[in-house]
Structures are given as structure tokens and as C-alpha cells.
């Protein structure tokens, strides 16, 4: 085998994982539009996933948003006051929070909090024989276990990101008032924020929440269900799911930013 063939084999091996994740996501989206996919049992799993991933993480996301809003205002107030442009606080918050910080931090929280739990749960279910039991009972493990978890992760990330952005704007506005920044009246500040939001920002927000959410859910589910018989494989699968999800998050965020703003 020549060196060119070796490079081709290496490249195909590296692409096999992303291709498999993409196939899982495509299968999830196809199943999601089928009404037969959603009996009450699957809807209950989706509701529990949204509850755990989204609702139970809301307080922590709001705390992060509060701190990020303060930190951004402190930094922007220092630099904008030097050039006499403190009225640009709203647009700066949009550029920093909506475009990058909000989606990135929320995805990190969901990966660390829910993604690892998802991989561990499915790995333990695979080893204990619960997956085979579902199949024996006539329940499709893919529909019952994978579809609601992947969709629940994507929906939760989007909703948490919106909550994060609103919380960061609110804390940023009141922090600006306390620091003496020229933030104006609440209505004027809100209007300046909405004027700074462009259609590209909306696309950026949707892409950086739903796509990483689907990818994270697919990676964590496939890693969890990929264990065989040894209990020691579960933490290894969880670690791989964490690393792969974080790596995919950075790649997707970079690609979306390049496609949106270049």
C-alpha cells in the first residue's frame, strides 16, 4: 500500500465517525416527523429529557447570564468610555452575547451536565439488558431511547440560550446604570438592542443551538449504546462522549461564524 492509499484510509477512518453521527441525526429528524413515532411513552421520555436538560438547568443558566452581563458591561464601559461611545453598550452586548458567548456557554453546560448523564444512563441500560428487553417487548430502542433524547437536548439548548441572552441583557443594563454608563431608558436600550440584531444573528443563533444540540445528543446516545458487556466501558464511553461533543461544538461554532459573517 502506497503512501497515498494510507492517507486515504486514514481520512476515511476519521470521517466514519462524523458520517455515522450525521446518519443518526438524519434518522432522528425523519422519525420526528412521523406521527407513529410519538405514542404517549415516547412523549413522556421527551418531556422528562426537556425537564432534566432544560428546566432544571434554568437557575444555573440565569446565574451565569447575570455574571456574564456584569463582566461584559465592566469591560465595555472601560473601553467605550475612553472613546466617548458608551451608548454602544446595547450593540456590543448583541455582538458578544448573542453571537458567541451565549450559545457557547449554554452548550458547555448541557454537555457537561446532561450529555454525560445521557451517555452514562444508556450505557448502564445496555449492560443491564434493558435495551434488549425493550426490543423483546416490541418497542424500538432507537425510537424510545435515542429520538426523544436527541430532540430534547436540541430544544433545551435553544430555550436555555434565549433565557441566557435575556438574563445577560437585563443584568447588563442594570450594571451599566450602576457604573454610570449611558444606557438610556429601558425602552431606548431595548430598541438599540433590537436594531443591532440582524437576520444573520438570528440564523447564527438558531444554527449554534439546534445543530450542536442534535450533534451532542447523537454522540452521547451512540457512545452510551456502543458499550458491550463490561461495566468499566461506561465511564470510558462517557469520557469519549464529552470530548467528542466539545470538539464538535467548537468546529460547528467556527463554521457557522465563518458562513454567517464572512
VENCOR-V768580 format. One record per residue. N is the residue number from 1. RES is the residue in one small letter. SS is DSSP state (H for helix, E for strand, - for the rest). Layout:
n->N res->RES ss->SS
n->N res->RES ss->SS
//
This chain:
n->1 res->x ss->-
n->2 res->x ss->-
n->3 res->x ss->H
n->4 res->x ss->H
n->5 res->x ss->H
n->6 res->x ss->H
n->7 res->x ss->H
n->8 res->x ss->H
n->9 res->x ss->H
n->10 res->x ss->H
n->11 res->x ss->H
n->12 res->x ss->H
n->13 res->x ss->H
n->14 res->x ss->H
n->15 res->x ss->H
n->16 res->x ss->H
n->17 res->x ss->H
n->18 res->x ss->H
n->19 res->x ss->H
n->20 res->x ss->H
n->21 res->x ss->H
n->22 res->x ss->H
n->23 res->x ss->H
n->24 res->x ss->H
n->25 res->x ss->H
n->26 res->x ss->H
n->27 res->x ss->H
n->28 res->x ss->H
n->29 res->x ss->H
n->30 res->x ss->H
n->31 res->x ss->H
n->32 res->x ss->H
n->33 res->x ss->-
n->34 res->x ss->-
n->35 res->x ss->H
n->36 res->x ss->H
n->37 res->x ss->H
n->38 res->x ss->-
n->39 res->x ss->-
n->40 res->x ss->H
n->41 res->x ss->H
n->42 res->x ss->H
n->43 res->x ss->H
n->44 res->x ss->H
n->45 res->x ss->H
n->46 res->x ss->H
n->47 res->x ss->H
n->48 res->x ss->H
n->49 res->x ss->H
n->50 res->x ss->H
n->51 res->x ss->H
n->52 res->x ss->H
n->53 res->x ss->H
n->54 res->x ss->-
n->55 res->x ss->H
n->56 res->x ss->H
n->57 res->x ss->H
n->58 res->x ss->H
n->59 res->x ss->H
n->60 res->x ss->H
n->61 res->x ss->H
n->62 res->x ss->H
n->63 res->x ss->H
n->64 res->x ss->H
n->65 res->x ss->H
n->66 res->x ss->H
n->67 res->x ss->H
n->68 res->x ss->H
n->69 res->x ss->H
n->70 res->x ss->H
n->71 res->x ss->H
n->72 res->x ss->H
n->73 res->x ss->H
n->74 res->x ss->H
n->75 res->x ss->H
n->76 res->x ss->H
n->77 res->x ss->H
n->78 res->x ss->H
n->79 res->x ss->H
n->80 res->x ss->H
n->81 res->x ss->H
n->82 res->x ss->H
n->83 res->x ss->-
n->84 res->x ss->-
n->85 res->x ss->-
n->86 res->x ss->H
n->87 res->x ss->H
n->88 res->x ss->H
n->89 res->x ss->H
n->90 res->x ss->H
n->91 res->x ss->H
n->92 res->x ss->H
n->93 res->x ss->H
n->94 res->x ss->H
n->95 res->x ss->H
n->96 res->x ss->H
n->97 res->x ss->H
n->98 res->x ss->H
n->99 res->x ss->H
n->100 res->x ss->H
n->101 res->x ss->H
n->102 res->x ss->H
n->103 res->x ss->H
n->104 res->x ss->H
n->105 res->x ss->H
n->106 res->x ss->H
n->107 res->x ss->H
n->108 res->x ss->H
n->109 res->x ss->H
n->110 res->x ss->H
n->111 res->x ss->H
n->112 res->x ss->H
n->113 res->x ss->H
n->114 res->x ss->H
n->115 res->x ss->H
n->116 res->x ss->H
n->117 res->x ss->H
n->118 res->x ss->H
n->119 res->x ss->H
n->120 res->x ss->H
n->121 res->x ss->H
n->122 res->x ss->H
n->123 res->x ss->H
n->124 res->x ss->H
n->125 res->x ss->H
n->126 res->x ss->H
n->127 res->x ss->H
n->128 res->x ss->H
n->129 res->x ss->-
n->130 res->x ss->H
n->131 res->x ss->H
n->132 res->x ss->H
n->133 res->x ss->H
n->134 res->x ss->H
n->135 res->x ss->H
n->136 res->x ss->H
n->137 res->x ss->-
n->138 res->x ss->-
n->139 res->x ss->-
n->140 res->x ss->-
n->141 res->x ss->H
n->142 res->x ss->H
n->143 res->x ss->H
n->144 res->x ss->H
n->145 res->x ss->H
n->146 res->x ss->H
n->147 res->x ss->H
n->148 res->x ss->H
n->149 res->x ss->H
n->150 res->x ss->H
n->151 res->x ss->H
n->152 res->x ss->H
n->153 res->x ss->H
n->154 res->x ss->H
n->155 res->x ss->H
n->156 res->x ss->H
n->157 res->x ss->H
n->158 res->x ss->H
n->159 res->x ss->H
n->160 res->x ss->H
n->161 res->x ss->H
n->162 res->x ss->H
n->163 res->x ss->H
n->164 res->x ss->H
n->165 res->x ss->H
n->166 res->x ss->H
n->167 res->x ss->H
n->168 res->x ss->H
n->169 res->x ss->H
n->170 res->x ss->H
n->171 res->x ss->H
n->172 res->x ss->H
n->173 res->x ss->H
n->174 res->x ss->H
n->175 res->x ss->H
n->176 res->x ss->H
n->177 res->x ss->H
n->178 res->x ss->H
n->179 res->x ss->H
n->180 res->x ss->-
n->181 res->x ss->-
n->182 res->x ss->-
n->183 res->x ss->-
n->184 res->x ss->-
n->185 res->x ss->-
n->186 res->x ss->H
n->187 res->x ss->H
n->188 res->x ss->H
n->189 res->x ss->H
n->190 res->x ss->H
n->191 res->x ss->H
n->192 res->x ss->H
n->193 res->x ss->H
n->194 res->x ss->H
n->195 res->x ss->H
n->196 res->x ss->H
n->197 res->x ss->-
n->198 res->x ss->-
n->199 res->x ss->H
n->200 res->x ss->H
n->201 res->x ss->H
n->202 res->x ss->H
n->203 res->x ss->H
n->204 res->x ss->H
n->205 res->x ss->H
n->206 res->x ss->H
n->207 res->x ss->H
n->208 res->x ss->H
n->209 res->x ss->H
n->210 res->x ss->H
n->211 res->x ss->H
n->212 res->x ss->H
n->213 res->x ss->H
n->214 res->x ss->H
n->215 res->x ss->H
n->216 res->x ss->H
n->217 res->x ss->H
n->218 res->x ss->H
n->219 res->x ss->H
n->220 res->x ss->H
n->221 res->x ss->H
n->222 res->x ss->H
n->223 res->x ss->H
n->224 res->x ss->H
n->225 res->x ss->H
n->226 res->x ss->-
n->227 res->x ss->-
n->228 res->x ss->-
n->229 res->x ss->-
n->230 res->x ss->-
n->231 res->x ss->-
n->232 res->x ss->H
n->233 res->x ss->H
n->234 res->x ss->H
n->235 res->x ss->H
n->236 res->x ss->H
n->237 res->x ss->H
n->238 res->x ss->H
n->239 res->x ss->H
n->240 res->x ss->H
n->241 res->x ss->H
n->242 res->x ss->H
n->243 res->x ss->H
n->244 res->x ss->H
n->245 res->x ss->H
n->246 res->x ss->H
n->247 res->x ss->H
n->248 res->x ss->H
n->249 res->x ss->H
n->250 res->x ss->H
n->251 res->x ss->H
n->252 res->x ss->H
n->253 res->x ss->H
n->254 res->x ss->H
n->255 res->x ss->H
n->256 res->x ss->H
n->257 res->x ss->H
n->258 res->x ss->H
n->259 res->x ss->H
n->260 res->x ss->H
n->261 res->x ss->H
n->262 res->x ss->-
//
